[in-house]
Amino acid sequence: MPPKRYIVAVLAFLGFCNVYMLRVNLSIAIVAMTNNHTISLPDNSVAIVQDFDWDSKMRGIILSSFFYGYIMTQIPGGYLSARLGGRLLFGLGIFMTGLFTLLTPLVARISVGLLITIRILEGLFEGVTYPSIHAVWSHWAPPAERSKLVTIAFSGSYIGTVIAMPLSGLIADHAGWPVIFYFFGIVAIVWSLLWWLVVRDSPFTDPSVTPEELQLYDEQEQYIEAKVETPWRQILTSLPVWAIIVAHFSENWGFYTLLTQLPSFMNGKKSLPLSQGGTCFAWKIHIIITLADVLGFNLDQAGFLSALPYLVMAIVVQSGGHIADALRSHAHPKFSFSTTKVRKIMTCTAFLSQTVFMLLAAYIMTPTAAVTFLTISVGLGGFAWSGFSVNHLDVAPQFASILMGLSNCFATVPGIVSPTLTGIIVPDKSAGEWQMVFIIAAGIYLCGALFYGMFASGEKQKWAELYEDAGFTLTQGEHNHGYDATATVTPPPLD
């Protein structure tokens, strides 16, 4: 049987698959929901109808409503995870999102207002998933394996996107669009029950963890960290924390710019309205908008290429985690680096490389070059995730969920701001205007690399230290390998 921490990692990977399948399904289903289709009338005639006659503006409101809920629970989710435990909140976030997804066909038929409300609620519950998984890793990820375990979990988000796009189209074609929501909702609920059944809050409360594996963890931190008062002032004035926030914002700005603006950039003046997807395979709307017209790919080629950045990202995210931990390993002293250097190497190298390829893609607009450079640019971001996205656990493991909530809150802003800014910059969709969009993205990558390179740290910060004289005690317990926590600890003030 594999070590329990890797079972947790695989389940977390599947959890993030669910997170993104639940997030993407409406984006795909809405095409089938608004497409024209024929029905037979009692007099044997045929009529062309739509299930919903939402225009493009209304579709945009429905799809964007998720993110208004999502951004609101990032910081509260981190705080609650530190208090209640990441295991509970991670499972609850996906369970409730799955439950609301099951209700989507019903509420959509009642009113569009209820559908928007359901999407906001889904965003509220999904918003706790990223912060809460760091609360899980603050217990389950030994320092020497943090990078690989965290990136195994996060790579599930990209695989979930790749799965949801074609599978939703198949379901819509053969079973109808409501089944999309029933299928993904049930899968999420089943996963949540499995997560709660298998995973415990800590390796010290899990009787299936072997004594050998238990030696990898610091039992003292495992139990007092959940009761430590949050040092908000120190967190908000810490340059290493702001380095993580800036890096997270920078990576998401470039990522959202590519994956939300690439369709219009490639499609030039021949934009296809969302309602004219041309097929019930909902995922092909993404293909058509992105690659089919101007670049001249047929639909089969475009279908593969539209998923290629996500596949590359998943592979690179996991590879980056293994590389980062290998660089931190002392097995080969000549090639061993400090945690601080590794985090900076992975993040800054990725950002600087993305800057170069973003500019190349903007100025070299041949089909092959554009797809190649943009795919490379997206993929290289995966290496940065083994830097800044793990860094929360380095600087303050007991507050990692709060730090992730804080950084992911800022990192959600580009998904809202970038499309609006792009619409202002490119009214005529000329090559020069698009070059400015990509230059801005490249500039943000560069600024992120410089700020992170100067101020990031891989060391636990002084305000996050747990002192032996802080006033805690450990007592015997029955189901936790003999340890339990009984005291609340207030961190000493920063000198």
MARVEX-753401 format. One record per residue: x, y, z of N, C-alpha, C, CB in turn. Coordinates in steps of 0.02 Angstrom, whole numbers, plus 50000, padded with zeros to 5 digits. Glycine has a CB too. Layout:
REM MARVEX-753401
XYZXYZXYZXYZ...
REM end
This chain:
REM MARVEX-753401
500434994050000500005000050000500445006250000499525000050062500305011249958500715017249956500665021250020500525021649896501155025550035501105029750095500455033750094501705034450099500175034850152499525038150157499535045250128499295038450229500105048750134500125055550108500025055650032500795058850126500225050349997500125050149924499405048249907500615045249892499085044549950498365043249941497985049749948498115037949993498175053849998497875060450007497995064749944498165063950069498605064449916498765068449857498345066349797499505067649840498245059849787497845057449730497125059549739497905049849724496855058949800496165061049812496095068649803495945058949883496605072449824496585079749814496605081349739497175083149850497015077549701497035078249628496335077249598497535073149597495995071949619495325070649594494835075949619495085063649617494975078649678494555084149704494595090249659494765085949774495205092049638495275097849595495015096449524495995100149592495045090149503494695088249441493955090049447494785080749425493655088249503492955089949515492835097449518492705086649579493285101049551493215108249558493145111449489493815111249595493575109449442493555112649376493025109649331494235112049344492855103349340492295100649301491645104049320492235093049311491555105449385490965109049408490965116249384490925108749484491555119149379491605126149358491485126849283492295128849375491715122049244491695122549171491035120149142492265118449141490675115749177490115112449145489585117149116489785107749194489425122649152488935127249125489185130949064488735132249179489835132349062490125135649004490025131448941490875137049015490045124948950489935120448893489195119348881490295113648905488815118048935488105116448928487695122248901487815114348995487915128348914487515134148895487435134648819487825140548921487905131648782487845131548709487255127348688488505128948676487205121248717486635116848701485975119848727486745109948732486015123448783485415126348813485125131948769485565128948882485545135248730485325140948690485345139648615485755146948705485575133748595485575131948524484865130748498486015125748512484765132148434484145130248402484125122648393484065133748334483535119648403483445112548388482725111448366483615108148450482605105948333481945104548305481535100048352482015101348237480885101248353480425096948390479835095248345480185100448456479535089448356478955087348318478325089648353478945079648308477865092648315477235095048342476685089748333477035101648307476135090448369475595085448363475325084548293475035087348408475355089848252475095089248183475625086548135474845095948159476165083448163476715080548124477155085648088476425075848072477055091948104477515096948077478115097648124477155103848069478615101348102479235102148139479335109548155479845099348100479535110948217479675117848237480395118548262479175120148292480685124248250481355125748274481285130048337481795129348220481565127648392481485131148457482155131548493480965127548501482165135648544482715136048592482445134548662483055143048590482825130948702482625129948772482645136548810483075124748806483155140648795483235147148827483455152148774483745146848887483155158048774483315163048723483765168548751482675166048694484245166548792484705171548821485155174448767485125168348877485225181048767485705184148720486405183748749485505191448705486885186148711487595185448732487725189248796488065188048677487385194848807487485198648869487245194748929487125205448865486665191648923486395187748979486825181548992485675185548964487065178348938487515172648948488145174748985487705169448880488395180548968488995183049003488865184249077489235189448971488275187049093488095188149164488045181549201487435192049169487725176649170487645170149202488325166949216487215165449158488755166949166489405163649173489865167349222489745163049105489835173949223490285177749267490045177849339490345184849242489405176249351489145176649420489515172049467488405174949420489765166549442490145161849483490725165349519490425156149440491075169749483491685172649511491545177949564492095175749455490955180849564490785185549616490705181949683490135189349599490455175849682490445171949743491135169249760489965166249736491505167249709492155164049719492645168649754492445161949651492665174949735493165179549764492995181349836493215185949721492365180649856492145182849922492365178049978491405183549923492475171749962492615166850015493345164650018492175160850006493785168049981494485166049983494795166950052494875170049931494765172950078495065174350143494665171150200495115181950154493995171850201493625168150253493745160650250492885169550246493815157950189493945150750183494605148750213493925148750111495115152950204495765151650234495735151850310496275156550209495385156850336495325157550409494945151650439494975164150427494375149850408493975144250434494345137650428493305143850396494745136850376495135130750368495645129950424495495130550301495945135550444496435135350499496085133650565496805141950505495445135550570495085134350632494735127550635494575139850642494425125850578494005119850577494345113750546493375121250539494885115050508495225109650474495105109750400495025103050503495625108750361495565108950288495175103150260496245109050257495225097350292494875091350267494115092650264495015085350313493835095450316493125096750319492915101750265492925099350388493275107350261493065112750217493185110950143493435119150234493735107550128493865105550058493305100950033494555102050052493135096050074492585091550055491915095050051492545085750103491785099450099491145103050101491065107650041491085107050166491615110950022491575115449964491375111749901492245118849954491665105949890491505102149829490825098749836492055096849816490655096249895490005093149906489435098049891489945090449978489465104049919488925108849910488895111349838489015114749958489475112249806489475114249736489145108749693490195115649711489295102449709488975096949674488225096849684489275090349696488015098249746487295098349761486945103949722487185099349837487235109849721486935115349683486945113849607487315121949697487455110249585487485108449514486905103849496488155104949498486725099149540486155094849529485505098849521486085089849586485455104449556484855108549553484825113249493484795112649616485375113749456485415118649402484865117849349486085118149369484735111849322484195111349271483515113749297484145104249247483375112149360482725114249389482685121749395482635111049458483185124949425483145132149436483205136049371483695134449484483565133349321483615136749257482925137349224484095133049210482505132249233481845132349203481365136849242481555125249199481515138149305481085142449346481215149749328481205141249421481845151949333482005158849316482755159749309481735163749368482955164549268483665165849259483965168849322483775170549199483555172349361483805175149424484015169849473483275179549455483615164449477483795158949521484425155449496483215153949526484495154849430485105151749403485715155849422485045151149327485675162349416486235166649435486385165949510486075174149418485865165549551485955164549623486305158049638485275164749659486105152649603486425146149613487165146549594486075140749571487325150049539488015150549518488425154549569488055153949448488135159749598488485163549650488625158949710488075169749671488135155049729488215150449786488755145249770487555146949802488765142749708489295138049689489985141249696489195135649617490035147549675490665151149682490865152049755490615157849648490375153549797490515154349869490825148049898489885156149907490545142249880490795136049909491445133749875490265130549903491515134849810492145133049778492715137549800492075133349702492535143549823493055148249844493465145849903492745154749861493215141149941493585138749999494075133049981493105136350053494045130449920494425124449905495185125649903494205121649838495395130949870496125132149866496415133749935496265137849817496115138249974496395139350041496385133150084496005144850076495835129250082495775123650127496265118050111495065120950126496455117250048496925111850032497605113350062496985110749956497775119750070498415121450103498385119950177498585128750091497785120350207497725118250277497835110650282497025120150305497605106950232497745099750230498485098450225497365096350172498815101950179499535100750168499965103150226499765104050104499725107950264500105110250322500195104550372499765116250357499755099550369499815093550411500125087650374499145091650437499935086750310500085080550275500715080850231499505078650233500975086650217501555087150172502195088150212501465092950122502625083050217503285084050248503675089350210503675077350251504075093350243504435098750209504815096550147504915101850256505115090650148505515088350091505095086350031505945082450112504435085650040503995083449986503435088249971503705076650002503485094249997502935099049989502795100549915503095105550025503315101749877503215103849807502845098549768503895105249774503065092249771502755087149730502045085549752503175080749732501915085449818501245083949841500755089449823501245082849917500965095749832500525101349816500375101549741500835107949839500885100549700500785101149627500405095149599501455101849592500465089249630500045083649609499315085649616500195077149652499145088549673498445090649685498235096049635498365093249756498625101349627498425106949585498375104949511498915112549593498755100149489498725098149419498045095249401499275093049403497675093049451497005090449437496535095549406496705087849500496655101949420496215107049392496255107249316496385113949421496845106249289496925106449216496655100049184497665107349197496765094349215496485088149189495725088449192496745082049229495445091249245494725091949250494435096049193494535095049315494785101349173494565105449116494565101549052494995111749109495105097749040495165093748980494605088448977495855090448976494455085449033493935080249035493245083349024493945076549103493105088849057492435091749056492225094248987492385097349105492695096948949492515099948885492225094848836493125103248853492585089548818492295084748770491745080548801492825080248743491815078748866491315074348896490635077848901491545072148965490635084348917490005088048919489675088148851490115095148945490075088948799489805088848731489495082148713490335090548681489835076848731489565070148718488905069048755490075064848739488895071048818488285070148858487715074148828488405072248931487845080348808487325084648779487055081548715487595091648765487495078848674487295075848611486855069648620487895074048571487035065348668486725058848673486205058248728487245053648683486225062748777485755062148834485395068548850486125059748895485615074148822485295080548837485695084548888484595079548862485635091148882486055095448925485915094749000485945102648905485295093249023485215092449096485655087049126484485090949113485785081749087486185076149113486895078349128486185070349063487145083549095487805086249111487845087949185487965092449067487355091449209487355093749279487235087949326486825099149289486795083249307486675077549350487305073249357486095073249323487645072249301488235067949302488795070949345488495066849230488975077149331489535080249368489345081549441489745086749334488715083049454488505084049523488565077649564487795086549525488335072049535488385065649571489105063549581488005060149532489525064449531490235062749537490555066649594490615064149471490395073149599490685077349652490455075149721490485084749641489825073449728489565071249793489875064649814488795070649791489925059949767490245053549782490975054549802490205048749721491335058949765492025060349783492075063149854492345065249733491625067749872491645070849939491565065749994491095076149945491105061149985491005055850035491625051550041490395051550017491935049949984492555045949986493115049750021492765044149914493165056250008493675060450039493605060450115493625067750013492995061450139492885061550211492995054650242492165063950226492855049450205492945042650230493685040850237492605037750185494095042950190494795040650186495275045350221494995039850114495165051950215495665056850238495495059250309495685062850191496015060050349495955062850416496285069750419496265058150469496155073450471496425080250477497185080150479496155083650538497475075050507498195074850519498425067650518498375078250586499055066450499499315059650503499315056950574500025059350476499315061450624499315059250694498615057150718499575064850738498105058550679497435056250696497195050750649496935062050695497645048250609497485043050560497815036450581497705045050488497435031550604497735025250627498055021150571497215021150661497905022750508498205018950452498905021250434497755019450392499135026850463499815029250449500315025150489499885036850468500825022850455501325018550487501785022750532501735014750435502085019650582502565023250624503145026250584502845018650678503355022650531503915025150490503705031650454504125019850437503105031850428502875037950394502755043550444502225036550355502545041850504502405046750555503025050550576502085043450615503605047350569504235050650589504405056550544504795045550587504075057250486504215062750441503915069350465503945061250372503465068950514503085074850534503305077450603502345073250535503165083850613503315086950677502675086950718503585094250668502625082350766502005081550803501815087750842502065075650851502315091650864502175097550903501775102650862502825100750930502015104150801501665108950759500975106450738502075110550698500915099850730500295097050707499705099050750500345089550703499825100150814499255100950859499165107850888499315096250913499665111950890499535118550918499385123650864500135120850959499565122050801499485127150750498755129150738499775124650686498285124450745497595126050732497315130950784497175119750731497645131650841497385135950894497805142250903497355132150958498275143350859498675149450863498275155350837499335148650824498285160950874497945166950851498285169550788497945172350906497885171750739498155174050675498485180850682497595174350623499125181450665499475187950670499365192150607500235186750680498775195050601498585198550540499065204150522497885201250546499265208050571499715213750557500375211350527499845217850620500665206150557501295203550531501215200650461501565198350578500655197350449500535194450383500495199950330499895190350382500105205150344499985210450295500575215050285499385214450315501065214850330501665219050322502275214850304501795222950386502175208550287502745204150271502895204450197502585196950293503505206350179503705206550108503695199650076504395209650102503925194250110503865187650079503145185750063504165182450124502675187750105501965186450090501745190350029501525188150151501945196650025501755200649967502095198149903501925208049979502685195249911503015192249852502585186549824503715189549871502295182449868501845177049846501235180049812501635172649906500935185149842500335188249814500475191149745500075193849861501035194749737501205197749673501335192249620501825202249679501675186949640501805181449593501165178049572502285176449624500715176749619500085173549604499665177849557499695172049669499635184349571499285189049528499585189049458499305196149558500245189349453500575189649389500445183449346501325190549399500505177649377500385171449340499665171149315500535165349385499185172949357498495172649336498315177849284498035173349396498645183649287498515188749236498715185949166498915195249251499305183249162499515180449097499095174649076500235178349100498925170249125498535164349109497835166249085498485159749170497505170749121496825172849100496845176749035496505177049155497365180749024497415184448961497455179648903498035188948962497855174448910497925169548856497275165748844498485164648871496995163048898496445158348889495765161748881496415153648947495705168248896495085171748882495125176348821494875175848943495725178748806495795183348749496085180148687496215189148769496385174248694496655170748635496125169748581496935164148656495495168048597495005167148544494935173248500494335165348573494835179148530494755185148490495385187048454494525190948534495955185948486496605187548455496705183548392497175186248504496555177048394496645172748337496105173848284496645165448358495515175648306494945175748260494885182248222494325174548298495255187348242495255193548205494575196648199495545192548138494365198248138493735201648126493155196948112493805206348068493285190348117492755185648098492495181948159493015180648046492375185648212492135182548274491465179148263492075187848329491395173248290490775169448283490355170248346490925161948271489725172348341489305172948400489265166448438488615175348381489205166948503489205160948545488635156248527489145162848618488065159148505487485155048490487535151348424486875159248490488075152348386488145149148321488725144248322488245154348266488705139648369489255134948376489295130048319489195131248440488735128848284488755124648225488715117248241489385126048188488715115248305488665108248323488465107648395489325104548310488165102048414487965101148485488565099248528487425095848491489125097848497489725096748537489935103548566490315093548495489745104748628489845111448657490565113548658489555111748726491015108648665491715110548670491965113548605492135104748689491615112248548491865114848484491745122348477491525111248427491325125248520491265132448518491925135748536490715134948566492265132648584492935135148603493415134148544493205131548666493375128448511493805126948455493695131948398493695119848430493045132848380492885137148323493135144248335492135137148310492965146848395493155153748410493915154548410492875155948477494265149548434494975150248444495395149248382495195145448496495265143948345495755141848295495485140748224496055135648317494855139648216494625137148151494645142348095493925134648158494445148548110494375153348056495035155748027493985159148080495365160148065495945163648037496535158948027496135169348082496645154348075497235150048071497145144248023497415147448139496525142848002496425138047949496445130747970496915139047897496395129248034496385122248056495685119348046496595121648130495655112848029494995109748029494785108248101495005103247987494165106048111493895105448179494255100148219493165103848176494455094648188494815089448226495485092048251494925083248182495855095548207496495098348228496385103548283496875101448169495895107848273495765113148322495545110348389495225117848295495165104748388494955101748450495535099548493494505095948437496025096348461496615094248499497005100248523497055089748456497105105148480497525110848498497205115048553497645115248437496535115348556496205119248608496335116248678495455119748595496425109648681496565106348745497305106048760496275099348745497715107248710498435106348718498735110548774498785108048654498565117048781498855120948836498695118048905498605128048833498085115448914497895112548978498285106148992497145111148980498365102048941498745095848949499475097348966498695091548886499755102148929500445104148942500525106749013500685109448891500045110849034500075113849100500055108449154499485118749111499625103449147499575098149197500235094349202499015093349179500535092749146501175089049146501725093249177501365087049074501755099649159502295103949183502215105349258502305110549144501585106249281501475107549352501755101849394500725108549367501585095649376501835089949414502585089149407501485083549391502845090049346503575089449336503945094749377503745090249262503675100749378503995106149416504035104449490503625112649407503515101349517503535099449588504075094449603502865096649608504165089449560504695084549570505385087749563504615078749521505455092149514506105095549504506275099849564506095099849440505775103549590505905108049647506135104049708505275112049664505795098549722505995094549781506675091249770505465089249796506815089349708507475086449693508035091649705507505083849620507905097849685508405103149695508505104649769508195109449659507985103649810508035104849881508325098949919507365106649909508365093249886508605087149920509355087649933508455080949877509565084749988510275084650006510615078149985510365085750081510255074249944510545067849921511155069049877510015063849882511155074649841511725076449799511945083449818511545076049722512395084149866512575090649894512795095849841513135089849943513115093549787513345098249736512755101549700513795094749686512185098249699511605100849663511035102649710511375095849611511195103749773510695105349823510655112849834510845101749889510035115449836509925122549846509475123649906509625125849782509515129649934509065131349989508345131949962509285137950024507865131450006507165132149986507035138949954506705131150045507345144149982507255150849954507495151149882507625156049996508085148449869508355148549801507925144549753509065145949799507675138849775507265134649732506615138149714507115127849765506285141149763505665144649748505785150349699505345147349813506335153949707506485159449662506675156849592507045163849690507055151549590507255148749525506635146549486507735142749535506185142849518505605140249482505135145849460505225135249527505015150649504504535155949488504825160949439504325159549551505415163449453505705168749411505905166249342506315171749445506175160249338506355157449273505735156549230506715150749281505195154149261504565153349224504305160049199504045149849268504285165049243504015171549225504425174849170503985176049286505085174649176505505177749125505425174249058506235177649147505385167649059505275163948997504595165548967505345156449009504095166049009503425167748984503405174648954502905167249041503785179248983503835186048954504085185648883504305190448996504605181848871504905181248804504405178148755505545176948807504095172548774503655169048728502995172848717503505162148754502765176648766502175180848756502305186048703501975184148823502905189148705503075194248655503175191148586503705197948677503485185348584503575181948520502905180248488503985175448529502435177948528501785176248501501415182348474501355172848555501515188048506501175194248485501445196848419501235199548539502095196048408502415198948349502485194148291503085201648368502465187648304502535182648251501865179048245503115177548266501455180948198500755178848197500595173448145500325184748184501095169748125500945163948082500605158648124501585161248048500175154448094499795149548133500225145048177499395145248088500725142048148501145137348187501505140948243501645133848142501795146748228502175150448278501725152748335502525156448247501125155348318500685157848370500475152348418500055160948338500255146648391500055141148434500635138548475499755135448392501215137948444501805135348479502015139948536502385134548430502085146448522502325151048573501815151848631502465157848542501175152148614500685153048666500615146748709500005154848636500665140848678500635134648716501235134148763500615128548669501825135948738502425135948779502355140948837503055137648737502085146848821502005151948873501535149548929501735158448843500975146548909500515143848960500845138248999499865141348927501175133648963501475127948996502025129749045501755123348944502425134649028502975136649073502715139149140503405141949040502105141749141501815143949204501765138349255501135146949192501745132149231501715126449276502315126049322501655120149238502905128049297503505127949339503445133149395504125129349297503125138749381503045143849433502615141249491502725150249404502155136649476501725134049529502105130049581501175129849499502675127249562503095123849612503525128749651503535118549578503445135149635503785140449672503295143949718504105145449624502935148849691502515153149734501925149449765502255158949694501635144449730501035141349757501165136749816500675137549703501795134649824501995130549881502275134849936502505125149859502465140949919502845145449963502465147250027503015151749926501795147050024501405148450085501585143650141500645147950069501715137350122501875132250171502575133050199501805125250140503015136450162503695137750186503715143250238504155139450127503385148850222503465154750264503045154450327503285161050224502475150950325502045150450384501585144450377501625157050393501835138450389501425132450377500765132350416501815126350395500775135050477500155134850516499645140050492500305135950589499855144850452499415149850424499365149250347499645156950443499575143550320499605142750247498925143550214499895135950230498395141150246497735141850216497525149150212497215137850255497695153050263497535160150263497925163850209497665163250332498565162150203498985165350152498745163550082499725163250161498545157250071498285155350006497625158949990498175147750002497205159550040496585163350030496725170550012496155163050093497215173550044497405180450030497685181149959497915182950081498155176849941498465177449874497975175549819499095172949870497555170549830497075168549778496525173649770496785161749794496385177449823495895182949817496155188149768495775186249887496785190249776497085195049729497155191849660497785197249755497295185449658497415182049594496775180949554497765175549605496195181649587495565181049551495395187549514495005179349600495675193049536495525199549506495685199649431495925205049541496255196849407496395197049335495835193949293497035193549321495505188849318494965185749280494375190449269494725179549315494315195549312493785200449307494025206649268493525202549376494635208849282494895215149254495165214249184495435217949300495525208749171495865207849107495395208249047496225201349107494825204649047494385205248989494125212248977493805200548996493965215849032493715222749025494255227248996493485225349093494865226749023495405230948998495555229448925496035229849041495535223148907495665221248838495145224248791495685213548830494505224148814493985227148773494095234548760493315226048806494385237948809494535245148801495125246148753494695248248869495625241748758496235242648718496145240748645496795238448748495705235948631495665233248562494975234548531495815225848562494755240748526494095241948495494075239848421493915249248501494635240548387494655238948315494965232148301495035244248278495215228748352495515222148346496095222048295494985217048325496475227448294497045227848249497645224348280497225235148232498145222748238498745219248262499105223448314499215217648204499135230048303499475234348350499145234548418499515241248322498475234448418498105234448481498225227948519497355235548469498215222348483498335215948516499045215348543498195210248469499505218248507500195218248532500245221848599500665221448481499855227148607499865230748671499595226348727499445237148665499075222348714498805217848764499335212948788498195213948736499695210048740500205205148758500825208448788500405201148696500965214548770501525218248801501365219548875501665224848763500735221448889500535222548959500615216148999499805225048962500385210548970500445204149005501175202349016500105198548965501595203448966502305202148973502615206549026502665203148906502405212849028502665217449079502475215349149502415224449065501865212749158501645210349224502055204249244500895208749224502175199649196502615193949211503295196449235502685189449149503575201349200504235203849216504245207049286504465208949164503735211049300503695214149367503625208849421503115219149370503225203749406503145198349454503805194749469502645193349429504195193649415504845190349424505315194549466505165188849355505335201049453505785205549490505585206049564505785212449458504935206949577504715207649646504825201249685503975209649648504645195649654504735189249688505475187749699504405183549648505885189349649506595188049655506925192049710506935189749590506665198049723506955202249775506705200649845506795209449760506075198849853505775198549920505525191749942505215203249923505525186749899505275180149919505755176849968505175175649857505475172350009505885168550056505595161550062505905172050126506035156750072505825149850084505885147850156506225145250041506035152650199506135151150270505505153150310506745154850298505385149350364504825151150407504955157950438504725145750462504455162250435504535169050460504505169250536503995173550430504825174350564504875174750637504185174850670505255181050657503705178450639503035178850668502655172250663502645184350634502915167550625502595161050618502925155650661502605158850546503445157450697503785152550738503345150350797504455155450764503425144150816503085141450875503595140550930502725134650858503515144450983504025144351036503855139351090504095151251066504355136251117504255131151169503955134051232504905127651184504085140551244503825143551306503185147451293504355148151336502835145851237502235149651220501635147751263502065148751147501695142351302501165140751347500725134951328500755146551356500945130451282500535124951263500745118651301500565123751188500275113851303500425107351332500165101951286500115106751402500475096151289500245090351252500015085051302500805087551205499415082251289499165077151334499005070851296498545079651371498945065351332498805059051300498095059051272498905053251349498015056051213497365055151181497285047951160497275059951121496685046051139496555039051125496625037251052495865037351148496435041651006496405039750935496875043950893495695040350909497415046350922497845050850886498575049250898497695058050906498735042950905499425040850917499695043550983499875042950860499245045651028499475047551095499565054851107500085044251109499365059351061499465066451071498825070351056500035069051028498745075751093498175080151081498395087151103497525077751119498005092151082498175098951099497655101751146498235103351036497865105751194497385108451243497435115951252497485105151309497925119151222498025126251237497965130651175498705127251269497795136851188497805141951136498455145851142497185146751141498775146951084499425150151083499385156751048499945145651050499635162051079499685168551047500405169751027499425174151094500545170650962501235171650940501535177950972501275172050863502165177850987502485183751015502495189350965503195182251038502485195650987502475201250941503135201650901502365207850978503075204450842503665205250799504115210750828503445206950726504765209250832505225214250859505305220150810505925211050872
REM end
